[in-house]
Amino acid sequence: MNSSEFDRRFDAGDTVLDALDLDAATRPRLQQKRVNVDFPLWMVEQLDREATRLGVTRQSIIKVWLAERLEHRTESSLGTATIH
């Protein structure tokens, strides 16, 4: 199927999943890469307390906080930061 047919079917609400090779699908820039970071004990203890309070894992809270910080930093550098 060409792209025009794909778009037409999609816009009409028809299924287009049969035209996709989902086994080969990738999510650019969302691949995982393992990194090791050493934290002082006090920081790990506080991370664990906060993670327990929120009902998430230590890894999850680190990822969310880093993503928020990096997103805020990007918005600030673009002059689009919102004030809460």
C-alpha positions in Angstrom: 0.0 0.0 0.0 1.4 3.4 -0.8 1.3 6.4 1.6 -1.7 8.0 -0.1 -3.8 4.9 0.4 -2.5 4.5 3.9 -3.5 8.1 4.7 -6.9 7.7 3.1 -7.7 4.5 5.0 -6.5 6.0 8.3 -8.5 9.2 7.8 -11.6 7.1 7.0 -11.2 5.3 10.3 -10.3 2.0 8.7 -7.7 -0.2 10.3 -4.2 0.2 9.0 -2.5 -2.2 11.3 -2.3 -4.9 8.6 0.0 -2.5 6.6 2.5 -2.1 9.4 5.4 -4.3 10.4 5.0 -3.9 14.1 7.9 -6.4 14.8 10.3 -3.9 13.1 8.8 -0.8 14.7 11.1 1.4 16.8 10.6 4.4 19.0 13.4 6.8 18.0 15.4 8.3 20.9 13.4 6.2 23.4 15.7 3.2 23.4 17.0 2.2 26.8 20.6 2.6 27.8 21.9 1.4 31.1 24.0 3.8 33.2 25.5 3.4 36.6 25.4 6.3 39.0 26.9 6.4 42.5 24.9 8.3 45.1 25.7 9.1 48.7 23.8 6.9 51.2 21.7 9.8 52.5 20.5 10.5 49.0 19.5 6.8 48.4 17.7 6.7 51.7 15.7 9.8 50.8 15.0 8.5 47.3 13.7 5.2 48.9 11.5 7.0 51.4 10.0 9.2 48.6 9.6 6.2 46.3 7.8 4.3 49.0 5.6 7.2 49.8 4.6 7.5 46.2 4.3 3.7 45.7 6.9 3.5 42.9 10.4 2.1 42.5 13.6 4.1 43.2 14.4 3.8 39.5 11.0 5.2 38.5 11.3 8.2 40.7 14.9 9.0 39.5 13.7 8.8 35.9 10.7 11.0 36.4 12.6 13.6 38.4 15.4 13.7 35.8 13.0 14.0 32.9 11.1 16.8 34.7 14.4 18.7 35.3 15.6 18.2 31.7 12.3 19.2 30.3 12.2 22.3 32.5 15.8 23.1 31.4 14.9 22.7 27.7 11.8 24.9 28.1 13.8 27.6 30.0 16.5 27.7 27.3 13.7 28.1 24.6 12.0 30.8 26.6 8.8 28.8 26.9 8.8 27.9 30.6 5.5 28.1 32.3 5.1 29.5 35.7 3.1 27.4 38.2 
